[in-house]
């Protein structure tokens, strides 16, 4: 079920990636949804956003973690621990 076009596109990209990687055992992949940069929104908007420098720092952590991690956790859908 898609709540919005954005949700649909994000899900499609992730599942298309996973489908493509099924033929490449041992290759890991993922999808990170980034919010709008705060400069993309009108003043006073309630839409979630972050300054671009904070998103860049967060994405750097994601990449470093992905490169340093050799095995994924096996968790039930939606579980965090």
The first five atom37 places (N, CA, C, CB, O) and aatype in JSON, in Angstrom:
{
  "aatype": [20, 20, 20, 20, 20, 20, 20, 20, 20, 20, 20, 20, 20, 20, 20, 20, 20, 20, 20, 20, 20, 20, 20, 20, 20, 20, 20, 20, 20, 20, 20, 20, 20, 20, 20, 20, 20, 20, 20, 20, 20, 20, 20, 20, 20, 20, 20, 20, 20, 20, 20, 20, 20, 20, 20, 20, 20, 20, 20, 20, 20, 20, 20, 20, 20, 20, 20, 20, 20, 20, 20, 20, 20, 20, 20, 20, 20, 20, 20, 20, 20],
  "atom_mask": [
    [1, 1, 1, 1, 1],
    [1, 1, 1, 1, 1],
    [1, 1, 1, 1, 1],
    [1, 1, 1, 1, 1],
    [1, 1, 1, 1, 1],
    [1, 1, 1, 1, 1],
    [1, 1, 1, 1, 1],
    [1, 1, 1, 1, 1],
    [1, 1, 1, 1, 1],
    [1, 1, 1, 1, 1],
    [1, 1, 1, 1, 1],
    [1, 1, 1, 1, 1],
    [1, 1, 1, 1, 1],
    [1, 1, 1, 1, 1],
    [1, 1, 1, 1, 1],
    [1, 1, 1, 1, 1],
    [1, 1, 1, 1, 1],
    [1, 1, 1, 1, 1],
    [1, 1, 1, 1, 1],
    [1, 1, 1, 1, 1],
    [1, 1, 1, 1, 1],
    [1, 1, 1, 1, 1],
    [1, 1, 1, 1, 1],
    [1, 1, 1, 1, 1],
    [1, 1, 1, 1, 1],
    [1, 1, 1, 1, 1],
    [1, 1, 1, 1, 1],
    [1, 1, 1, 1, 1],
    [1, 1, 1, 1, 1],
    [1, 1, 1, 1, 1],
    [1, 1, 1, 1, 1],
    [1, 1, 1, 1, 1],
    [1, 1, 1, 1, 1],
    [1, 1, 1, 1, 1],
    [1, 1, 1, 1, 1],
    [1, 1, 1, 1, 1],
    [1, 1, 1, 1, 1],
    [1, 1, 1, 1, 1],
    [1, 1, 1, 1, 1],
    [1, 1, 1, 1, 1],
    [1, 1, 1, 1, 1],
    [1, 1, 1, 1, 1],
    [1, 1, 1, 1, 1],
    [1, 1, 1, 1, 1],
    [1, 1, 1, 1, 1],
    [1, 1, 1, 1, 1],
    [1, 1, 1, 1, 1],
    [1, 1, 1, 1, 1],
    [1, 1, 1, 1, 1],
    [1, 1, 1, 1, 1],
    [1, 1, 1, 1, 1],
    [1, 1, 1, 1, 1],
    [1, 1, 1, 1, 1],
    [1, 1, 1, 1, 1],
    [1, 1, 1, 1, 1],
    [1, 1, 1, 1, 1],
    [1, 1, 1, 1, 1],
    [1, 1, 1, 1, 1],
    [1, 1, 1, 1, 1],
    [1, 1, 1, 1, 1],
    [1, 1, 1, 1, 1],
    [1, 1, 1, 1, 1],
    [1, 1, 1, 1, 1],
    [1, 1, 1, 1, 1],
    [1, 1, 1, 1, 1],
    [1, 1, 1, 1, 1],
    [1, 1, 1, 1, 1],
    [1, 1, 1, 1, 1],
    [1, 1, 1, 1, 1],
    [1, 1, 1, 1, 1],
    [1, 1, 1, 1, 1],
    [1, 1, 1, 1, 1],
    [1, 1, 1, 1, 1],
    [1, 1, 1, 1, 1],
    [1, 1, 1, 1, 1],
    [1, 1, 1, 1, 1],
    [1, 1, 1, 1, 1],
    [1, 1, 1, 1, 1],
    [1, 1, 1, 1, 1],
    [1, 1, 1, 1, 1],
    [1, 1, 1, 1, 1]
  ],
  "atom_positions": [
    [[0.85, -1.18, 0.0], [0.0, 0.0, 0.0], [0.89, 1.23, 0.0], [-0.96, 0.0, 1.22], [1.85, 1.31, 0.76]],
    [[0.57, 2.18, -0.83], [1.35, 3.41, -0.93], [0.55, 4.57, -0.37], [1.76, 3.68, -2.39], [-0.59, 4.81, -0.79]],
    [[1.12, 5.29, 0.58], [0.44, 6.45, 1.15], [0.61, 7.7, 0.27], [0.96, 6.73, 2.56], [-0.17, 8.65, 0.37]],
    [[1.63, 7.69, -0.59], [1.88, 8.83, -1.46], [2.75, 8.39, -2.63], [2.56, 9.99, -0.67], [3.31, 7.3, -2.63]],
    [[2.84, 9.26, -3.62], [3.72, 8.95, -4.75], [5.16, 8.8, -4.28], [3.62, 10.06, -5.84], [5.9, 7.96, -4.79]],
    [[5.56, 9.62, -3.3], [6.92, 9.53, -2.78], [7.2, 8.19, -2.14], [7.16, 10.64, -1.77], [8.26, 7.61, -2.33]],
    [[6.23, 7.69, -1.38], [6.39, 6.37, -0.76], [6.51, 5.31, -1.84], [5.2, 6.05, 0.17], [7.35, 4.41, -1.75]],
    [[5.67, 5.41, -2.85], [5.69, 4.43, -3.94], [7.06, 4.42, -4.62], [4.59, 4.73, -4.96], [7.63, 3.36, -4.85]],
    [[7.57, 5.6, -4.95], [8.86, 5.68, -5.67], [9.98, 5.13, -4.8], [9.17, 7.14, -6.08], [10.82, 4.36, -5.29]],
    [[10.03, 5.49, -3.53], [11.08, 4.99, -2.64], [11.02, 3.47, -2.53], [10.95, 5.62, -1.24], [12.05, 2.8, -2.62]],
    [[9.81, 2.93, -2.33], [9.67, 1.47, -2.25], [10.08, 0.81, -3.55], [8.22, 1.09, -1.9], [10.76, -0.22, -3.53]],
    [[9.69, 1.39, -4.67], [10.03, 0.81, -5.97], [11.55, 0.76, -6.16], [9.37, 1.62, -7.1], [12.09, -0.25, -6.59]],
    [[12.23, 1.86, -5.84], [13.69, 1.9, -5.99], [14.35, 0.84, -5.11], [14.24, 3.31, -5.62], [15.23, 0.11, -5.57]],
    [[13.92, 0.74, -3.85], [14.51, -0.25, -2.94], [14.28, -1.67, -3.44], [13.94, -0.08, -1.53], [15.22, -2.46, -3.52]],
    [[13.04, -2.01, -3.77], [12.76, -3.38, -4.19], [13.38, -3.71, -5.54], [11.25, -3.6, -4.25], [13.76, -4.86, -5.77]],
    [[13.5, -2.74, -6.44], [14.19, -2.97, -7.71], [15.67, -3.27, -7.45], [14.03, -1.74, -8.64], [16.24, -4.15, -8.09]],
    [[16.28, -2.54, -6.53], [17.67, -2.8, -6.17], [17.83, -4.2, -5.59], [18.17, -1.76, -5.16], [18.73, -4.94, -5.99]],
    [[16.96, -4.56, -4.65], [17.04, -5.89, -4.05], [16.84, -6.98, -5.1], [16.0, -6.04, -2.93], [17.49, -8.02, -5.06]],
    [[15.94, -6.74, -6.03], [15.69, -7.7, -7.11], [16.95, -7.85, -7.97], [14.49, -7.26, -7.98], [17.33, -8.97, -8.31]],
    [[17.58, -6.75, -8.32], [18.79, -6.8, -9.14], [19.94, -7.5, -8.4], [19.22, -5.38, -9.54], [20.73, -8.22, -9.02]],
    [[20.04, -7.28, -7.1], [21.14, -7.87, -6.33], [20.96, -9.36, -6.05], [21.29, -7.14, -5.03], [21.91, -10.02, -5.62]],
    [[19.79, -9.89, -6.29], [19.57, -11.33, -6.05], [20.52, -12.17, -6.9], [18.11, -11.72, -6.34], [20.83, -13.31, -6.53]],
    [[20.97, -11.64, -8.01], [21.87, -12.36, -8.9], [23.34, -12.15, -8.54], [21.63, -11.94, -10.33], [24.23, -12.66, -9.22]],
    [[23.59, -11.39, -7.48], [24.96, -11.1, -7.06], [25.13, -11.47, -5.6], [25.29, -9.6, -7.27], [25.17, -10.6, -4.73]],
    [[25.24, -12.76, -5.3], [25.4, -13.2, -3.91], [26.56, -12.47, -3.22], [25.62, -14.73, -3.85], [27.62, -12.28, -3.81]],
    [[26.32, -12.08, -1.99], [27.36, -11.4, -1.21], [27.39, -9.9, -1.42], [28.69, -11.96, -1.56], [28.09, -9.19, -0.7]],
    [[26.64, -9.4, -2.38], [26.58, -7.95, -2.61], [25.44, -7.38, -1.79], [26.4, -7.62, -4.12], [24.3, -7.83, -1.89]],
    [[25.76, -6.4, -0.98], [24.75, -5.79, -0.12], [24.28, -4.48, -0.73], [25.3, -5.56, 1.3], [25.03, -3.82, -1.46]],
    [[23.07, -4.11, -0.42], [22.54, -2.85, -0.92], [21.5, -2.32, 0.04], [21.94, -3.02, -2.3], [21.02, -3.04, 0.91]],
    [[21.14, -1.09, -0.12], [20.13, -0.49, 0.72], [19.65, 0.82, 0.13], [20.67, -0.27, 2.12], [20.11, 1.25, -0.93]],
    [[18.74, 1.42, 0.82], [18.15, 2.68, 0.37], [18.04, 3.61, 1.57], [16.76, 2.45, -0.3], [17.57, 3.2, 2.64]],
    [[18.45, 4.83, 1.39], [18.33, 5.84, 2.45], [17.46, 6.97, 1.93], [19.74, 6.37, 2.91], [17.77, 7.59, 0.91]],
    [[16.38, 7.21, 2.62], [15.51, 8.33, 2.24], [16.02, 9.58, 2.96], [14.0, 8.04, 2.6], [16.11, 9.6, 4.19]],
    [[16.34, 10.6, 2.2], [16.79, 11.87, 2.77], [15.65, 12.88, 2.69], [18.06, 12.41, 2.04], [14.98, 12.97, 1.66]],
    [[15.43, 13.64, 3.75], [14.37, 14.65, 3.71], [14.78, 15.84, 2.85], [14.02, 15.12, 5.14], [15.91, 15.91, 2.35]],
    [[13.87, 16.76, 2.69], [14.21, 18.0, 1.99], [15.31, 18.72, 2.75], [12.95, 18.91, 1.85], [15.41, 18.62, 3.97]],
    [[16.13, 19.45, 2.02], [17.05, 20.39, 2.66], [16.2, 21.57, 3.14], [18.21, 20.86, 1.69], [15.23, 21.94, 2.48]],
    [[16.57, 22.14, 4.27], [15.76, 23.23, 4.81], [15.64, 24.41, 3.84], [16.35, 23.72, 6.12], [14.67, 25.16, 3.9]],
    [[16.61, 24.56, 2.96], [16.58, 25.67, 2.0], [15.62, 25.41, 0.85], [17.98, 25.91, 1.45], [15.36, 26.32, 0.06]],
    [[15.08, 24.2, 0.75], [14.13, 23.88, -0.33], [12.7, 24.24, 0.02], [14.21, 22.4, -0.66], [11.82, 24.21, -0.84]],
    [[12.45, 24.58, 1.27], [11.08, 24.79, 1.73], [10.82, 26.26, 2.04], [10.8, 23.94, 2.96], [11.73, 27.0, 2.4]],
    [[9.57, 26.66, 1.89], [9.24, 28.05, 2.27], [9.35, 28.24, 3.78], [7.82, 28.41, 1.8], [9.2, 27.29, 4.55]],
    [[9.61, 29.46, 4.19], [9.71, 29.77, 5.62], [8.44, 29.36, 6.34], [9.98, 31.28, 5.84], [7.33, 29.58, 5.84]],
    [[8.59, 28.75, 7.51], [7.46, 28.36, 8.32], [6.83, 27.03, 7.93], [6.43, 29.42, 8.26], [5.82, 26.63, 8.51]],
    [[7.41, 26.34, 6.96], [6.86, 25.05, 6.53], [6.99, 24.02, 7.65], [7.57, 24.55, 5.26], [7.97, 24.04, 8.39]],
    [[6.0, 23.13, 7.76], [6.06, 22.07, 8.77], [6.58, 20.76, 8.16], [4.67, 21.86, 9.4], [6.62, 19.73, 8.84]],
    [[6.96, 20.8, 6.89], [7.5, 19.61, 6.22], [8.85, 19.27, 6.83], [7.64, 19.84, 4.69], [9.69, 20.15, 7.01]],
    [[9.09, 17.99, 7.16], [10.39, 17.6, 7.74], [11.54, 17.99, 6.81], [10.42, 16.1, 8.01], [11.47, 17.81, 5.6]],
    [[12.59, 18.51, 7.4], [13.77, 18.92, 6.63], [14.99, 18.98, 7.55], [13.54, 20.3, 5.95], [14.87, 18.97, 8.77]],
    [[16.15, 19.03, 6.93], [17.41, 19.18, 7.67], [18.33, 20.08, 6.86], [18.09, 17.8, 7.94], [18.2, 20.16, 5.64]],
    [[19.25, 20.76, 7.51], [20.28, 21.49, 6.77], [21.12, 20.49, 5.95], [21.18, 22.31, 7.74], [21.39, 19.38, 6.41]],
    [[21.53, 20.89, 4.76], [22.28, 20.0, 3.87], [23.55, 19.48, 4.54], [22.65, 20.74, 2.57], [23.9, 18.32, 4.33]],
    [[24.23, 20.29, 5.33], [25.47, 19.82, 5.97], [25.19, 18.7, 6.97], [26.18, 20.98, 6.67], [26.03, 17.81, 7.14]],
    [[24.03, 18.73, 7.64], [23.69, 17.65, 8.57], [23.36, 16.36, 7.81], [22.5, 18.05, 9.46], [23.73, 15.27, 8.24]],
    [[22.67, 16.5, 6.68], [22.37, 15.3, 5.87], [23.66, 14.7, 5.32], [21.41, 15.65, 4.71], [23.82, 13.48, 5.32]],
    [[24.57, 15.54, 4.87], [25.84, 15.04, 4.34], [26.62, 14.3, 5.43], [26.69, 16.21, 3.78], [27.19, 13.25, 5.17]],
    [[26.64, 14.84, 6.64], [27.33, 14.18, 7.75], [26.66, 12.85, 8.08], [27.35, 15.09, 9.01], [27.35, 11.85, 8.33]],
    [[25.33, 12.83, 8.09], [24.61, 11.59, 8.39], [24.85, 10.53, 7.32], [23.1, 11.87, 8.52], [25.05, 9.36, 7.63]],
    [[24.85, 10.94, 6.05], [25.1, 9.99, 4.97], [26.53, 9.45, 5.02], [24.83, 10.64, 3.61], [26.78, 8.3, 4.67]],
    [[27.47, 10.28, 5.46], [28.85, 9.81, 5.62], [28.9, 8.72, 6.69], [29.79, 10.99, 6.0], [29.63, 7.74, 6.52]],
    [[28.15, 8.88, 7.77], [28.08, 7.84, 8.81], [27.48, 6.56, 8.24], [27.25, 8.32, 10.03], [27.98, 5.46, 8.51]],
    [[26.43, 6.68, 7.45], [25.8, 5.51, 6.83], [26.8, 4.77, 5.96], [24.57, 5.94, 5.98], [26.91, 3.54, 6.04]],
    [[27.53, 5.49, 5.14], [28.51, 4.86, 4.23], [29.63, 4.21, 5.03], [29.09, 5.89, 3.23], [30.01, 3.07, 4.75]],
    [[30.18, 4.92, 6.01], [31.25, 4.34, 6.83], [30.78, 3.07, 7.54], [31.76, 5.36, 7.86], [31.5, 2.07, 7.59]],
    [[29.57, 3.12, 8.08], [29.03, 1.95, 8.78], [28.82, 0.79, 7.83], [27.7, 2.31, 9.47], [29.15, -0.35, 8.15]],
    [[28.27, 1.07, 6.66], [28.04, 0.01, 5.67], [29.36, -0.63, 5.24], [27.3, 0.56, 4.44], [29.43, -1.85, 5.06]],
    [[30.4, 0.16, 5.08], [31.7, -0.37, 4.67], [32.38, -1.16, 5.77], [32.6, 0.76, 4.22], [33.14, -2.09, 5.5]],
    [[32.12, -0.79, 7.02], [32.77, -1.45, 8.16], [31.99, -2.66, 8.66], [32.94, -0.46, 9.29], [32.52, -3.44, 9.46]],
    [[30.77, -2.84, 8.21], [29.91, -3.92, 8.69], [29.91, -5.04, 7.66], [28.47, -3.41, 8.96], [29.6, -4.82, 6.5]],
    [[30.26, -6.24, 8.1], [30.34, -7.35, 7.14], [29.12, -8.25, 7.15], [31.56, -8.18, 7.43], [28.94, -9.05, 6.23]],
    [[28.27, -8.14, 8.17], [27.08, -8.99, 8.23], [25.9, -8.16, 8.71], [27.3, -10.2, 9.16], [26.01, -7.37, 9.65]],
    [[24.78, -8.35, 8.06], [23.56, -7.66, 8.46], [22.9, -8.37, 9.63], [22.59, -7.55, 7.29], [23.02, -9.59, 9.77]],
    [[22.21, -7.62, 10.47], [21.42, -8.22, 11.53], [20.18, -8.86, 10.91], [21.02, -7.16, 12.6], [19.59, -8.3, 9.98]],
    [[19.79, -9.99, 11.4], [18.59, -10.66, 10.91], [17.46, -10.36, 11.9], [18.81, -12.23, 10.75], [17.36, -10.99, 12.95]],
    [[16.62, -9.39, 11.54], [15.53, -8.96, 12.41], [14.21, -9.11, 11.68], [15.73, -7.5, 12.87], [14.13, -8.98, 10.46]],
    [[13.17, -9.38, 12.45], [11.83, -9.44, 11.87], [11.46, -8.05, 11.34], [10.78, -9.93, 12.92], [11.94, -7.04, 11.85]],
    [[10.63, -8.02, 10.33], [10.25, -6.76, 9.69], [9.8, -5.73, 10.72], [9.13, -7.0, 8.68], [8.93, -5.99, 11.55]],
    [[10.41, -4.56, 10.66], [10.05, -3.48, 11.55], [10.73, -3.51, 12.91], [8.6, -3.48, 11.74], [10.63, -2.54, 13.66]],
    [[11.42, -4.59, 13.23], [12.07, -4.69, 14.55], [13.32, -3.81, 14.56], [12.45, -6.17, 14.87], [13.99, -3.64, 13.55]],
    [[13.61, -3.25, 15.72], [14.83, -2.45, 15.88], [15.86, -3.1, 16.78], [14.48, -1.09, 16.43], [17.01, -2.69, 16.8]],
    [[15.46, -4.13, 17.52], [16.4, -4.87, 18.37], [15.79, -6.13, 18.9], [16.87, -4.01, 19.53], [16.44, -6.88, 19.63]]
  ]
}
